Amino acid sequence: MEKPNMRNYYAVKVVGGQEINVALMLEERIKTNNIKGIYAIIVPPNLKGYVVLEAEGLHIVKPLIAGIRNARGLAQGLLPRDEILKIVSKKTIGPTVKPGDVVEVISGPFRGTQAQVVRVEEAKGEVVLNILESAFPLQVTVPLDQIKVSKR
């Protein structure tokens, strides 16, 4: 009878700013050495200094990271699955706005100005605004997190 594969999450400590380089080196080592038991390499965008490995066990992870430049070792313990799901799940950022809403720009060069939403580009996380306080029609594109809804 075959035993089911256990998948655990291990945090590899990495020099800050080198997360993607380390992940690429790990991927290359896995491919060239035909290493089995590694299921995912996760580079969390909001967690600097760590790369997360989904693997069968510590006996696979330790030899894999040995000698990798900028990898500083393993963090103690395992990461819970629900924490990994929080890291990799898609989050909605900023307020929900629709065309025609009046908003206030809360940061950037147009901070404090009133604007009307022309269109929302959800995929990019941006919104196109028509600045109401300008003497001529002025359309600008700003990130969704830089606006606050004033009137609907």
C-alpha positions, 0 to 999 in steps of 0.5 A: 500500500502506497503512503499518501504524500505529505505536503509541508511548507518550509520558510527559507531565509534569504538575503533581502531583495534576493528572493526571486534569484534564490527561487530561480536557483532552487528551480534550476537545481531541482530540474538539473538534479531531477529532485522529486518531492518539491511541489512549489516554490513561493515568493511572497510579495509582502514577505521580504527575506523569505522563500517558501517551499512546499515539499514532502519533508525536511530531508529533501529541503535541507540538501536542496538549499545547501550551497545556494548563494544568498540562502541563509538557512531554514526558519524553525518549524513549519508554516501552517497551510492557512497562512500560505493560503492568505499569502497567495490568495488574491486580495481586492485592494482599495475601495470599490468604485464605478464610473460616475462616482466622485472621489477624493485623491488621498495621495500623490501629486493630486492629493486633496483634489476632487475627481470623477471616475471615468473608468476602472481598470480592475486588472491593473488596480488603477482608475482613470479620473477626470479632475474636477478642480482644473480649469481644463479637462484633465484625465489622470490614471491613479492606483485604486489605493490612492482614492477615497469615495466622496459621493456615489 
